[in-house]
Amino acid sequence: SINHNQRFDRFLRKYFKVRTEGTLPDIFRGIRNRLILVNGKKATEDYRLKHGDKVTITDKFEASGKEKKGKNPHVLPINVEKIRDMVLFEDSKWLVFDKPTGISIHPSDNEHKQRSMHDYLRAYLPKSEDPTFAPAFGYRLDKETSGVLIAAKTYDSLQYINEIIRNREINKEYMAIVVGKFPKHLVLAKSLRKSFDTRFNRGKTVICSSEDKDAKDALTEVRLERYYDHPVLGMLSLVKVHIETGRMHQIRVHCADAGYPVLGDILYGHPRVNRVLMETMKMKRQFLHCAQYAFWDIFGDQKLILNAPLPETFKAVMGE
């Protein structure tokens, strides 16, 4: 079956596109509130469907469909030329963005006034050669993280990038500014598990024992590029980060646990320094940037090395 090993949320997106035109927020709400089930149980949005799985859409699920479209005057119109400025690379299989900070991958009920990267993707690629497939991102970046973000334009390229991410056959490098004077080189390998932060009403990741039943292994290698004694923010370090695993908030949690939180990180960062950053310097961003994604592209029979330049805000904070 073409749906075997497909992500649950992508299957639903395809299903509703053909039938009731339920929106992405409808789909995520249905999954979250147990209104759409797999084999009678709640499943996560990234669950991979298997042969024989039974998807049930309960009677309580309601798709908003087209009726809500165009009724919110606060949503900004999409400028396709602006999207084109974000594109780092494009061919018949891949579309690669330099994602700005402050933009979510998917739309949500809490951010209905703001466009998401999915909205930009849909506007830039309104149609696919396959009517049952919608171009989709192969992975996520946090809302406040900028940099390389890859979308698959075909079903086979989406399956391929999912596979090589699972098999850790992608080289991922990030740049970050952290608070403090970072050592030349650190390897951070503490296990992580997902939790929930009641203060911010959102998911978070915590360090845990490797014996914890929900523990996930995580490996983060960090090298110092240079440090800078900022006149307002104090000692800062520009670091290059290589991750072997892609756990939620992995870099942010590992760096904070080591005593060098990412600058501007509201969830795990340094409250006083972040406050000075926003109040004195008028900068509201998290200084974490996906600088490079590199992998073997079987479709082009070549190694793709995708680079996103260091944002100007990084240079400004580091005194350049």
Secondary structure, DSSP 8 states (H G I E B T S, - for coil): -TTTT-BHHHHHHHHHHHTT---HHHHHHHHHTTSEEETTB---TT-B--TT--EEE-TT----GGGGTT--TTS----HHHHHHHEEEE-SSEEEEEE-TT--SS--GGGTTS--HHHHHHHHS---SSTT---EESS---TT-EEEEEEESSHHHHHHHHHHHHTT--EEEEEEEEES---SEEEE---EEEEEETTTTEEEEEE--TTSTT-B---EEEEEEEEEEETTTEEEEEEEEEESS--TTHHHHHHHHTT--BTT-TTTS-HHHHHHHHHTT------EEEEEEEEEETTTTEEEEEE----HHHHHHTT-
